[in-house]
């Protein structure tokens, strides 16, 4: 059965970069259908997310790192769950060395509500050293790029088929009844310090291509 949009459906989009040392880094974002138009919006959503990275992420990456692609899954849907993936495998365009792969820029997303369930964070991909200061902070050039990326993610997805998808924070409930609670994203900020993510580091066996 082909997938058809339904109001309330939630999709998760995971994008991946294969770093200079072979480690795989991922970012994840969620959208919820607010208007359905009797068609499928999945290909248009994943294409739009890929475009964010081919336009804005590749210039941040060393030319031996690769923007791998995206995977989209319907995590809550009226019909049979669907998933699809892209494998673009496009090299970064910077000749400057990469920062250590455990170093990740951090974008924080928030909603009109308070509390950890109404906030989200995106560990973005490790950039090259051009985007760090001598004090080890994101440069004044990197922060506007992160803002542009965050705004592109936050944009409501309006598709050719007429479907409309809103960016949301999605929280999974605990068993025995597993479902998702969502809150629309209303804003973001790009952190003025780098974060670290242990699983992105160079220790241990390199990750394999994610899909």
GUGU-145018 format. One line per 4 residues: their letters; for each residue x, y, z of N, C-alpha, C, O. Coordinates in nm, 4 decimals. Layout:
N
A	X:Y:Z:X:Y:Z:X:Y:Z:X:Y:Z | ...
//
This chain:
211
XXXX	0.0834:-0.1183:0.0000:0.0000:0.0000:0.0000:0.0874:0.1240:0.0000:0.1788:0.1354:0.0817 | 0.0610:0.2158:-0.0893:0.1372:0.3399:-0.0942:0.0997:0.4288:0.0242:-0.0146:0.4290:0.0701 | 0.1961:0.5026:0.0712:0.1706:0.5917:0.1841:0.0901:0.7130:0.1379:0.1125:0.7647:0.0285 | -0.0046:0.7587:0.2223:-0.0819:0.8802:0.2001:-0.0782:0.9630:0.3279:-0.0950:0.9092:0.4373
XXXX	-0.0565:1.0935:0.3144:-0.0541:1.1827:0.4305:-0.1868:1.1790:0.5064:-0.2942:1.1694:0.4471 | -0.1764:1.1870:0.6391:-0.2936:1.2064:0.7245:-0.2573:1.3089:0.8317:-0.1456:1.3095:0.8834 | -0.3526:1.3945:0.8639:-0.3294:1.4928:0.9695:-0.2923:1.4193:1.0982:-0.3594:1.3243:1.1386 | -0.1862:1.4643:1.1608:-0.1373:1.4013:1.2837:-0.0211:1.3067:1.2626:0.0479:1.2724:1.3586
XXXX	0.0028:1.2632:1.1392:0.1189:1.1781:1.1113:0.2473:1.2507:1.1516:0.2564:1.3729:1.1399 | 0.3457:1.1753:1.1988:0.4751:1.2315:1.2383:0.5854:1.1596:1.1620:0.5860:1.0368:1.1533 | 0.6788:1.2365:1.1066:0.7946:1.1767:1.0412:0.9216:1.2196:1.1128:0.9316:1.3311:1.1638 | 1.0174:1.1298:1.1154:1.1512:1.1572:1.1674:1.2483:1.1558:1.0504:1.2516:1.0602:0.9730
XXXX	1.3277:1.2627:1.0375:1.4275:1.2708:0.9315:1.5653:1.2710:0.9946:1.5975:1.3600:1.0733 | 1.6469:1.1721:0.9608:1.7824:1.1597:1.0126:1.8802:1.1814:0.8978:1.8747:1.1113:0.7967 | 1.9694:1.2786:0.9137:2.0717:1.3056:0.8126:2.2077:1.2667:0.8666:2.2308:1.2712:0.9875 | 2.2987:1.2281:0.7763:2.4269:1.1722:0.8212:2.5442:1.2302:0.7429:2.5343:1.2610:0.6241
XXXX	2.6549:1.2438:0.8143:2.7849:1.2792:0.7551:2.8835:1.1700:0.7933:2.8866:1.1260:0.9082 | 2.9638:1.1265:0.6977:3.0749:1.0364:0.7271:3.2003:1.1230:0.7378:3.2419:1.1866:0.6410 | 3.2594:1.1243:0.8568:3.3685:1.2172:0.8862:3.5011:1.1691:0.8275:3.5098:1.0608:0.7697 | 3.6038:1.2520:0.8438:3.7344:1.2230:0.7863:3.7943:1.0950:0.8429:3.8749:1.0299:0.7764
XXXX	3.7551:1.0573:0.9673:3.8109:0.9368:1.0284:3.7185:0.8167:1.0119:3.7438:0.7107:1.0691 | 3.6117:0.8326:0.9343:3.5198:0.7224:0.9109:3.4020:0.7177:1.0060:3.3080:0.6413:0.9843 | 3.4056:0.7992:1.1123:3.2918:0.8009:1.2032:3.1685:0.8600:1.1350:3.1790:0.9488:1.0505 | 3.0531:0.8095:1.1729:2.9264:0.8602:1.1200:2.8623:0.9512:1.2237:2.8481:0.9141:1.3402
XXXX	2.8240:1.0703:1.1803:2.7501:1.1614:1.2661:2.6095:1.1771:1.2100:2.5901:1.1772:1.0884 | 2.5119:1.1904:1.2987:2.3730:1.2033:1.2557:2.3055:1.3205:1.3255:2.3404:1.3557:1.4381 | 2.2087:1.3803:1.2573:2.1176:1.4767:1.3171:1.9759:1.4280:1.2901:1.9501:1.3621:1.1894 | 1.8848:1.4607:1.3803:1.7475:1.4133:1.3682:1.6502:1.5286:1.3911:1.6729:1.6156:1.4751
XXXX	1.5413:1.5269:1.3142:1.4396:1.6310:1.3248:1.3038:1.5683:1.2972:1.2949:1.4656:1.2298 | 1.1964:1.6307:1.3499:1.0614:1.5758:1.3353:0.9669:1.6793:1.2744:0.9778:1.7993:1.2998 | 0.8743:1.6288:1.1933:0.7668:1.7107:1.1374:0.6344:1.6384:1.1573:0.6285:1.5154:1.1574 | 0.5272:1.7175:1.1743:0.3939:1.6593:1.1895:0.2999:1.7182:1.0851:0.3025:1.8383:1.0581
XXXX	0.2178:1.6330:1.0275:0.1257:1.6755:0.9227:0.0106:1.7555:0.9845:-0.0589:1.7069:1.0737 | -0.0086:1.8792:0.9358:-0.1201:1.9616:0.9824:-0.2255:1.9799:0.8737:-0.3393:2.0166:0.9030 | -0.1880:1.9543:0.7484:-0.2826:1.9574:0.6367:-0.2487:1.8432:0.5433:-0.1350:1.8323:0.4974 | -0.3455:1.7580:0.5144:-0.3248:1.6456:0.4234:-0.3963:1.6735:0.2914:-0.4999:1.7400:0.2889
XXXX	-0.3405:1.6226:0.1824:-0.3974:1.6509:0.0507:-0.4072:1.5248:-0.0343:-0.3937:1.5302:-0.1566 | -0.4309:1.4106:0.0315:-0.4567:1.2851:-0.0396:-0.3398:1.2409:-0.1275:-0.3593:1.1772:-0.2311 | -0.2194:1.2751:-0.0853:-0.0994:1.2308:-0.1552:0.0107:1.2079:-0.0539:-0.0125:1.2165:0.0667 | 0.1302:1.1787:-0.1021:0.2451:1.1567:-0.0147:0.3421:1.2737:-0.0237:0.3801:1.3164:-0.1327
XXXX	0.3812:1.3243:0.0914:0.4780:1.4333:0.0985:0.6192:1.3848:0.1296:0.7112:1.4659:0.1394 | 0.6377:1.2550:0.1450:0.7634:1.2040:0.1991:0.8834:1.2400:0.1132:0.9848:1.2862:0.1655 | 0.8739:1.2196:-0.0172:0.9874:1.2504:-0.1042:1.0220:1.3988:-0.1022:1.1394:1.4355:-0.1072 | 0.9208:1.4833:-0.0950:0.9477:1.6269:-0.0942:1.0126:1.6709:0.0363:1.0985:1.7591:0.0359
XXXX	0.9727:1.6109:0.1473:1.0337:1.6458:0.2753:1.1806:1.6057:0.2776:1.2661:1.6860:0.3150 | 1.2105:1.4833:0.2383:1.3490:1.4370:0.2451:1.4371:1.5133:0.1455:1.5547:1.5377:0.1726 | 1.3805:1.5506:0.0312:1.4556:1.6298:-0.0660:1.4872:1.7681:-0.0106:1.5969:1.8200:-0.0315 | 1.3916:1.8278:0.0599:1.4133:1.9598:0.1188:1.5205:1.9556:0.2262:1.6029:2.0466:0.2351
XXXX	1.5203:1.8499:0.3086:1.6226:1.8380:0.4130:1.7604:1.8158:0.3504:1.8586:1.8757:0.3945 | 1.7685:1.7308:0.2484:1.8963:1.7118:0.1795:1.9487:1.8439:0.1239:2.0690:1.8699:0.1281 | 1.8598:1.9261:0.0726:1.9010:2.0538:0.0137:1.9625:2.1467:0.1180:2.0526:2.2244:0.0864 | 1.9143:2.1391:0.2418:1.9745:2.2185:0.3494:2.1232:2.1852:0.3616:2.2072:2.2739:0.3762
XXXX	2.1535:2.0567:0.3553:2.2914:2.0133:0.3790:2.3800:2.0275:0.2561:2.4968:2.0641:0.2691 | 2.3284:2.0000:0.1389:2.4120:2.0175:0.0199:2.4447:2.1645:-0.0023:2.5472:2.1972:-0.0620 | 2.3571:2.2542:0.0459:2.3814:2.3975:0.0305:2.4673:2.4539:0.1424:2.5627:2.5271:0.1159 | 2.4351:2.4210:0.2677:2.4959:2.4898:0.3817:2.5970:2.4063:0.4600:2.6859:2.4624:0.5240
XXXX	2.5854:2.2752:0.4564:2.6736:2.1914:0.5374:2.8033:2.1572:0.4656:2.9102:2.1609:0.5264 | 2.7956:2.1245:0.3390:2.9163:2.0831:0.2658:3.0305:2.1842:0.2752:3.1451:2.1418:0.2896 | 3.0061:2.3166:0.2679:3.1178:2.4103:0.2806:3.1854:2.4095:0.4175:3.2974:2.4586:0.4311 | 3.1184:2.3540:0.5196:3.1777:2.3469:0.6532:3.2694:2.2269:0.6698:3.3474:2.2210:0.7648
XXXX	3.2605:2.1306:0.5774:3.3274:2.0015:0.5947:3.4565:1.9932:0.5147:3.4669:2.0475:0.4047 | 3.5560:1.9235:0.5728:3.6779:1.8923:0.4990:3.6436:1.8064:0.3773:3.5459:1.7315:0.3786 | 3.7243:1.8180:0.2731:3.6886:1.7520:0.1469:3.7049:1.5998:0.1483:3.6751:1.5337:0.0489 | 3.7517:1.5440:0.2599:3.7493:1.3983:0.2728:3.6312:1.3499:0.3575:3.6098:1.2296:0.3721
XXXX	3.5552:1.4442:0.4128:3.4292:1.4099:0.4778:3.3190:1.4124:0.3723:3.3333:1.4774:0.2687 | 3.2087:1.3415:0.3987:3.1024:1.3324:0.2979:2.9657:1.3500:0.3630:2.9356:1.2921:0.4674 | 2.8834:1.4329:0.2967:2.7423:1.4346:0.3361:2.6794:1.3110:0.2742:2.6700:1.2991:0.1520 | 2.6362:1.2187:0.3603:2.5939:1.0870:0.3128:2.4522:1.0866:0.2567:2.4274:1.0279:0.1514
XXXX	2.3595:1.1516:0.3260:2.2203:1.1540:0.2822:2.1276:1.1538:0.4016:2.1695:1.1818:0.5139 | 1.9999:1.1218:0.3770:1.8990:1.1259:0.4825:1.8105:1.0020:0.4784:1.7953:0.9369:0.3751 | 1.7537:0.9723:0.5925:1.6553:0.8641:0.6035:1.5300:0.9214:0.6684:1.5383:0.9900:0.7703 | 1.4139:0.8932:0.6097:1.2872:0.9420:0.6621:1.2003:0.8239:0.7017:1.1829:0.7298:0.6244
XXXX	1.1461:0.8293:0.8222:1.0576:0.7240:0.8717:0.9287:0.7861:0.9229:0.9312:0.8917:0.9862 | 0.8185:0.7223:0.8964:0.6904:0.7614:0.9551:0.6816:0.6925:1.0906:0.6625:0.5711:1.0974 | 0.6954:0.7687:1.1977:0.6958:0.7085:1.3313:0.5565:0.7050:1.3928:0.5333:0.6340:1.4907 | 0.4644:0.7811:1.3361:0.3242:0.7743:1.3761:0.2405:0.8009:1.2521:0.2505:0.9076:1.1915
XXXX	0.1586:0.7046:1.2148:0.0805:0.7207:1.0931:-0.0473:0.6412:1.0969:-0.0559:0.5386:1.1644 | -0.1472:0.6886:1.0240:-0.2746:0.6183:1.0154:-0.2582:0.4898:0.9358:-0.3147:0.3860:0.9703 | -0.1794:0.4985:0.8280:-0.1592:0.3824:0.7418:-0.0276:0.3130:0.7761:0.0398:0.3493:0.8725 | 0.0071:0.2150:0.6975:0.1307:0.1405:0.7167:0.2493:0.2355:0.7180:0.2589:0.3257:0.6347
XXXX	0.3388:0.2147:0.8124:0.4549:0.3011:0.8221:0.5423:0.2861:0.6981:0.5574:0.1770:0.6431 | 0.5986:0.3969:0.6563:0.6838:0.3960:0.5370:0.8191:0.4558:0.5728:0.8294:0.5360:0.6657 | 0.9206:0.4178:0.5007:1.0520:0.4790:0.5176:1.1213:0.4849:0.3831:1.0961:0.4024:0.2952 | 1.2078:0.5820:0.3678:1.2868:0.5925:0.2469:1.4185:0.6596:0.2827:1.4301:0.7227:0.3878
XXXX	1.5164:0.6461:0.1962:1.6488:0.6998:0.2249:1.7133:0.7499:0.0970:1.6843:0.7023:-0.0127 | 1.8015:0.8468:0.1143:1.8831:0.8957:0.0043:2.0293:0.8675:0.0356:2.0707:0.8741:0.1514 | 2.1063:0.8367:-0.0653:2.2513:0.8199:-0.0512:2.3163:0.9136:-0.1542:2.3321:0.8782:-0.2710 | 2.3531:1.0327:-0.1082:2.4134:1.1321:-0.1974:2.5655:1.1204:-0.1976:2.6294:1.1325:-0.3021
XXXX	2.6230:1.0968:-0.0794:2.7675:1.0726:-0.0678:2.8493:1.1844:-0.1318:2.9406:1.1580:-0.2101 | 2.8168:1.3083:-0.0986:2.8828:1.4246:-0.1578:2.9902:1.4789:-0.0649:2.9661:1.4987:0.0542 | 3.1089:1.5030:-0.1199:3.2234:1.5458:-0.0405:3.2075:1.6899:0.0054:3.1461:1.7721:-0.0626 | 3.2645:1.7190:0.1227:3.2747:1.8570:0.1666:3.3617:1.9374:0.0721:3.4321:1.8815:-0.0119
XXXX	3.3565:2.0675:0.0860:3.4264:2.1526:-0.0105:3.5390:2.2350:0.0510:3.5955:2.3210:-0.0165 | 3.5731:2.2107:0.1786:3.6808:2.2846:0.2422:3.8100:2.2040:0.2385:3.8090:2.0822:0.2558 | 3.9212:2.2734:0.2157:4.0511:2.2088:0.2209:4.1157:2.2165:0.3576:4.2236:2.1610:0.3782 | 4.0516:2.2844:0.4513:4.1083:2.2993:0.5852:4.0831:2.1741:0.6680:3.9817:2.1071:0.6485
XXXX	4.1736:2.1411:0.7604:4.1553:2.0208:0.8432:4.0285:2.0279:0.9264:3.9798:2.1357:0.9603 | 3.9767:1.9107:0.9583:3.8580:1.9020:1.0426:3.8947:1.9202:1.1888:4.0063:1.8882:1.2299 | 3.8015:1.9711:1.2669:3.8145:1.9671:1.4110:3.7991:1.8221:1.4577:3.7507:1.7388:1.3811 | 3.8389:1.7895:1.5812:3.8160:1.6539:1.6328:3.6672:1.6196:1.6257:3.5815:1.7039:1.6522
XXXX	3.6385:1.4966:1.5899:3.4999:1.4632:1.5585:3.4072:1.4597:1.6799:3.2853:1.4582:1.6627 | 3.4607:1.4583:1.8010:3.3716:1.4664:1.9162:3.3212:1.6092:1.9388:3.2319:1.6312:2.0208 | 3.3783:1.7068:1.8662:3.3376:1.8467:1.8796:3.2190:1.8730:1.7869:3.2297:1.8562:1.6654 | 3.1062:1.9141:1.8444:2.9846:1.9344:1.7659:2.9245:2.0724:1.7948:2.9037:2.1055:1.9115
XXXX	2.8965:2.1525:1.6941:2.8150:2.2716:1.7176:2.6784:2.2301:1.7721:2.6296:2.1211:1.7420 | 2.6178:2.3161:1.8511:2.4920:2.2807:1.9161:2.3850:2.3846:1.8849:2.4033:2.5040:1.9088 | 2.2728:2.3370:1.8309:2.1561:2.4213:1.8053:2.0461:2.3774:1.9008:2.0126:2.2591:1.9072 | 1.9903:2.4718:1.9746:1.8825:2.4416:2.0687:1.7500:2.4923:2.0123:1.7419:2.6035:1.9601
XXXX	1.6467:2.4095:2.0236:1.5133:2.4459:1.9779:1.4203:2.4557:2.0979:1.4334:2.3798:2.1940 | 1.3255:2.5503:2.0919:1.2318:2.5636:2.2034:1.0904:2.5860:2.1516:1.0692:2.6151:2.0339 | 0.9944:2.5717:2.2421:0.8529:2.5854:2.2107:0.7939:2.6921:2.3033:0.8673:2.7577:2.3772 | 0.6633:2.7091:2.2995:0.6002:2.8080:2.3866:0.5877:2.7581:2.5304:0.5436:2.8323:2.6182
XXXX	0.6263:2.6324:2.5548:0.6143:2.5751:2.6887:0.7520:2.5584:2.7524:0.8543:2.5600:2.6839 | 0.7526:2.5424:2.8830:0.8750:2.5203:2.9573:0.8937:2.3724:2.9868:0.8027:2.2916:2.9682 | 1.0130:2.3388:3.0329:1.0398:2.2010:3.0724:1.1159:2.1253:2.9656:1.1104:2.1613:2.8480 | 1.1876:2.0195:3.0056:1.2720:1.9447:2.9115:1.1935:1.8790:2.7989:1.2477:1.8599:2.6900
XXXX	1.0670:1.8439:2.8221:0.9880:1.7822:2.7171:0.9468:1.8781:2.6076:0.8976:1.8360:2.5029 | 0.9665:2.0063:2.6310:0.9287:2.1078:2.5324:1.0500:2.1739:2.4700:1.0393:2.2802:2.4088 | 1.1659:2.1104:2.4859:1.2886:2.1625:2.4256:1.3578:2.0501:2.3482:1.3347:1.9318:2.3732 | 1.4415:2.0893:2.2555:1.5177:1.9908:2.1802:1.6539:2.0471:2.1447:1.6749:2.1683:2.1483
XXXX	1.7456:1.9590:2.1108:1.8793:2.0048:2.0718:1.9282:1.9227:1.9539:1.8957:1.8048:1.9394 | 2.0062:1.9875:1.8713:2.0657:1.9224:1.7548:2.2173:1.9351:1.7639:2.2719:2.0453:1.7589 | 2.2843:1.8214:1.7771:2.4296:1.8198:1.7684:2.4645:1.8209:1.6199:2.4467:1.7212:1.5498 | 2.5144:1.9352:1.5732:2.5396:1.9474:1.4305:2.6743:1.8846:1.3960:2.7494:1.8423:1.4839
XXXX	2.7030:1.8796:1.2667:2.8209:1.8072:1.2192:2.9498:1.8844:1.2476:2.9506:2.0075:1.2483 | 3.0575:1.8114:1.2707:3.1873:1.8709:1.3023:3.2405:1.9516:1.1841:3.2555:1.8979:1.0744 | 3.2689:2.0796:1.2053:3.3211:2.1622:1.0960:3.4738:2.1574:1.0884:3.5397:2.0963:1.1725 | 3.5275:2.2220:0.9876:3.6734:2.2346:0.9765:3.7219:2.3459:1.0691:3.6416:2.4211:1.1243
XXXX	3.8539:2.3558:1.0858:3.9108:2.4462:1.1856:3.8918:2.5937:1.1509:3.9140:2.6799:1.2359 | 3.8516:2.6240:1.0285:3.8254:2.7638:0.9933:3.7159:2.8247:1.0796:3.7058:2.9469:1.0903 | 3.6343:2.7406:1.1408:3.5163:2.7898:1.2120:3.5316:2.7838:1.3634:3.4325:2.7839:1.4364 | 3.6569:2.7784:1.4108:3.6820:2.7887:1.5538:3.7818:2.9002:1.5814:3.8748:2.9219:1.5036
XXXX	3.7624:2.9704:1.6916:3.8538:3.0773:1.7290:3.9740:3.0193:1.8027:3.9778:2.8999:1.8326 | 4.0718:3.1043:1.8318:4.1883:3.0594:1.9084:4.1489:3.0179:2.0496:4.2224:2.9442:2.1153 | 4.0341:3.0645:2.0966:3.9837:3.0252:2.2288:3.9004:2.8985:2.2227:3.8477:2.8540:2.3247 | 3.8877:2.8398:2.1043:3.8127:2.7161:2.0914:3.6626:2.7350:2.0877:3.5880:2.6459:2.1284
XXXX	3.6172:2.8490:2.0398:3.4744:2.8789:2.0318:3.4309:2.8889:1.8853:3.5150:2.9081:1.7975 | 3.3011:2.8761:1.8581:3.2533:2.8977:1.7210:3.2850:3.0407:1.6753:3.2692:3.1356:1.7522 | 3.3286:3.0554:1.5530:3.3609:3.1877:1.5016:3.2340:3.2673:1.4721:3.1237:3.2130:1.4672 | 3.2535:3.3984:1.4526:3.1409:3.4849:1.4160:3.0848:3.4472:1.2803:2.9709:3.4819:1.2490
XXXX	3.1625:3.3769:1.1989:3.1127:3.3319:1.0684:3.0273:3.2071:1.0799:2.9351:3.1880:1.0006 | 3.0561:3.1209:1.1780:2.9821:2.9950:1.1901:2.8417:3.0150:1.2447:2.7476:2.9507:1.1983 | 2.8265:3.1027:1.3418:2.6963:3.1178:1.4071:2.5843:3.1564:1.3107:2.4755:3.0995:1.3199 | 2.6064:3.2518:1.2173:2.4991:3.2821:1.1217:2.4667:3.1648:1.0293:2.3522:3.1491:0.9868
XXXX	2.5666:3.0827:0.9982:2.5402:2.9642:0.9157:2.4514:2.8667:0.9912:2.3570:2.8115:0.9348 | 2.4817:2.8458:1.1185:2.3977:2.7584:1.1996:2.2557:2.8135:1.2105:2.1588:2.7376:1.2074 | 2.2433:2.9464:1.2234:2.1103:3.0069:1.2280:2.0342:2.9828:1.0983:1.9149:2.9528:1.1005 | 2.1026:2.9957:0.9864:2.0389:2.9716:0.8569:1.9903:2.8274:0.8466:1.8798:2.8013:0.7992
XXXX	2.0733:2.7352:0.8910:2.0352:2.5935:0.8884:1.9161:2.5684:0.9801:1.8216:2.4990:0.9426 | 1.9210:2.6250:1.1006:1.8111:2.6049:1.1958:1.6807:2.6626:1.1420:1.5751:2.6011:1.1568 | 1.6869:2.7797:1.0799:1.5664:2.8409:1.0231:1.5117:2.7571:0.9082:1.3902:2.7459:0.8915 | 1.6011:2.6982:0.8290:1.5562:2.6121:0.7194:1.4849:2.4887:0.7735:1.3829:2.4467:0.7190
XXXX	1.5383:2.4311:0.8802:1.4713:2.3168:0.9441:1.3371:2.3580:1.0033:1.2401:2.2824:0.9972 | 1.3318:2.4780:1.0607:1.2102:2.5237:1.1283:1.1002:2.5655:1.0316:0.9854:2.5827:1.0726 | 1.1328:2.5819:0.9059:1.0317:2.6259:0.8101:0.9233:2.5198:0.7953:0.9529:2.4007:0.7862 | 0.7975:2.5637:0.7930:0.6880:2.4713:0.7676:0.7032:2.4144:0.6277:0.7243:2.4888:0.5319
XXXX	0.6924:2.2833:0.6157:0.7075:2.2165:0.4870:0.5738:2.2189:0.4113:0.4804:2.1467:0.4460 | 0.5667:2.3021:0.3088:0.4505:2.3027:0.2212:0.4870:2.2326:0.0924:0.5824:2.2724:0.0256 | 0.4135:2.1292:0.0560:0.4534:2.0448:-0.0556:0.3646:2.0677:-0.1779:0.2555:2.1240:-0.1685 | 0.4144:2.0225:-0.2918:0.3422:2.0385:-0.4172:0.2054:1.9708:-0.4106:0.1084:2.0204:-0.4680
XXXX	0.1979:1.8591:-0.3416:0.0717:1.7860:-0.3316:-0.0303:1.8568:-0.2434:-0.1469:1.8177:-0.2388 | 0.0137:1.9608:-0.1737:-0.0770:2.0345:-0.0870:-0.0639:2.0009:0.0593:-0.1301:2.0622:0.1431 | 0.0207:1.9039:0.0921:0.0434:1.8705:0.2317:0.1220:1.9792:0.3029:0.2079:2.0438:0.2429 | 0.0931:1.9992:0.4299:0.1649:2.0968:0.5118:0.2128:2.0255:0.6378:0.1349:1.9597:0.7068
XXXX	0.3427:2.0398:0.6669:0.4050:1.9723:0.7805:0.4724:2.0754:0.8701:0.5463:2.1615:0.8224 | 0.4464:2.0661:0.9999:0.4984:2.1613:1.0969:0.6166:2.1011:1.1730:0.6112:1.9843:1.2115 | 0.7238:2.1788:1.1954:0.8364:2.1287:1.2761:0.7951:2.1172:1.4223:0.7353:2.2091:1.4781 | 0.8274:2.0038:1.4838:0.7817:1.9780:1.6208:0.8909:1.9120:1.7041:0.9836:1.8508:1.6511
XXXX	0.8776:1.9260:1.8361:0.9480:1.8414:1.9309:0.8589:1.7199:1.9536:0.7424:1.7351:1.9901 | 0.9114:1.6007:1.9328:0.8330:1.4781:1.9481:0.8898:1.3964:2.0629:1.0084:1.3635:2.0639 | 0.8053:1.3638:2.1592:0.8454:1.2861:2.2755:0.7719:1.1532:2.2767:0.6491:1.1494:2.2693 | 0.8463:1.0456:2.2859:0.7891:0.9112:2.2878:0.7459:0.8739:2.4291:0.8216:0.8910:2.5246
XXXX	0.6256:0.8238:2.4414:0.5767:0.7808:2.5720:0.6335:0.6432:2.6067:0.6865:0.5730:2.5205 | 0.6218:0.6063:2.7328:0.6760:0.4789:2.7802:0.5758:0.3658:2.7570:0.4556:0.3900:2.7462 | 0.6269:0.2399:2.7494:0.5368:0.1252:2.7385:0.4439:0.1200:2.8607:0.4751:0.1812:2.9628 | 0.3304:0.0484:2.8527:0.2964:-0.0470:2.7453:0.2336:0.0162:2.6219:0.2325:-0.0460:2.5157
XXXX	0.1812:0.1383:2.6327:0.1205:0.2041:2.5161:0.2182:0.3113:2.4679:0.2352:0.4148:2.5325 | 0.2817:0.2857:2.3546:0.3823:0.3773:2.3015:0.3183:0.4654:2.1958:0.2626:0.4165:2.0976 | 0.3269:0.5945:2.2171:0.2818:0.6898:2.1171:0.3748:0.8108:2.1248:0.4776:0.8050:2.1923 | 0.3404:0.9200:2.0567:0.4252:1.0396:2.0554:0.3419:1.1616:2.0900:0.2322:1.1804:2.0374
XXXX	0.3947:1.2438:2.1786:0.3380:1.3745:2.2071:0.4227:1.4796:2.1367:0.5456:1.4728:2.1408 | 0.3590:1.5758:2.0728:0.4332:1.6753:1.9952:0.4001:1.8164:2.0418:0.2901:1.8450:2.0891 | 0.4997:1.9035:2.0265:0.4845:2.0455:2.0564:0.5490:2.1250:1.9429:0.6656:2.1014:1.9112 | 0.4762:2.2190:1.8803:0.5341:2.2967:1.7699:0.6564:2.3778:1.8145:0.6569:2.4373:1.9222
XXXX	0.7572:2.3791:1.7320:0.8781:2.4579:1.7593:0.8503:2.6046:1.7274:0.7960:2.6369:1.6217 | 0.8877:2.6926:1.8193:0.8645:2.8353:1.7990:0.9929:2.9162:1.7861:0.9875:3.0322:1.7451 | 1.1071:2.8594:1.8193:1.2305:2.9360:1.8098:1.3522:2.8476:1.8286:1.3409:2.7273:1.8522 | 1.4693:2.9100:1.8175:1.5947:2.8362:1.8335:1.7041:2.9340:1.8742:1.6855:3.0554:1.8654
XXXX	1.8159:2.8827:1.9179:1.9376:2.9633:1.9277:2.0579:2.8741:1.9022:2.0597:2.7567:1.9391 | 2.1571:2.9319:1.8388:2.2832:2.8624:1.8125:2.3782:2.8942:1.9267:2.4062:3.0106:1.9554 | 2.4272:2.7899:1.9912:2.5082:2.8097:2.1108:2.6443:2.8693:2.0764:2.7042:2.8365:1.9740 | 2.6915:2.9571:2.1639:2.8171:3.0283:2.1404:2.9380:2.9466:2.1836:3.0516:2.9926:2.1725
XXXX	2.9140:2.8264:2.2325:3.0217:2.7331:2.2644:2.9956:2.6022:2.1920:2.8811:2.5691:2.1613 | 3.1019:2.5277:2.1647:3.0873:2.3939:2.1086:3.0435:2.2969:2.2188:3.0735:2.3156:2.3367 | 2.9721:2.1936:2.1766:2.9411:2.0821:2.2652:3.0328:1.9657:2.2278:3.1022:1.9703:2.1262 | 3.0322:1.8623:2.3102:3.1040:1.7403:2.2748:3.0074:1.6232:2.2808:2.9144:1.6215:2.3615
XXXX	3.0301:1.5272:2.1958:2.9476:1.4068:2.1933:3.0415:1.2868:2.1858:3.1102:1.2663:2.0858 | 3.0433:1.2091:2.2918:3.1419:1.1021:2.3052:3.1349:1.0019:2.1898:3.2383:0.9586:2.1389 | 3.0135:0.9650:2.1486:3.0008:0.8634:2.0444:3.0500:0.9109:1.9089:3.0670:0.8301:1.8175 | 3.0732:1.0426:1.8943:3.1273:1.0944:1.7691:3.2792:1.0915:1.7655:3.3390:1.1177:1.6611
XXXX	3.3424:1.0600:1.8783:3.4871:1.0661:1.8878:3.5572:0.9586:1.8078:3.4942:0.8672:1.7547 | 3.6892:0.9710:1.7998:3.7703:0.8846:1.7141:3.8104:0.7533:1.7813:3.8729:0.6689:1.7173 | 3.7758:0.7342:1.9097:3.8135:0.6107:1.9765:3.7247:0.4958:1.9324:3.6064:0.5147:1.9040 | 3.7822:0.3774:1.9270:3.7037:0.2592:1.8923:3.6894:0.2398:1.7437:3.7452:0.3144:1.6633
XXXX	3.6137:0.1382:1.7091:3.5953:0.1023:1.5685:3.5117:0.2073:1.4958:3.4078:0.2489:1.5472 | 3.5549:0.2511:1.3770:3.4737:0.3472:1.3022:3.3358:0.2911:1.2703:3.3201:0.1712:1.2472 | 3.2369:0.3783:1.2693:3.1019:0.3380:1.2364:3.0940:0.3026:1.0882:3.1799:0.3417:1.0092 | 2.9907:0.2286:1.0520:2.9681:0.1951:0.9131:2.8620:0.2871:0.8565:2.7925:0.3571:0.9302
XXX	2.8502:0.2861:0.7226:2.7481:0.3674:0.6571:2.6116:0.3331:0.7171:2.5803:0.2152:0.7335 | 2.5300:0.4329:0.7502:2.4120:0.4084:0.8334:2.2933:0.3442:0.7625:2.2070:0.2881:0.8300 | 2.2850:0.3498:0.6304:2.1742:0.2845:0.5602:2.2100:0.2600:0.4151:2.1291:0.2058:0.3399
//
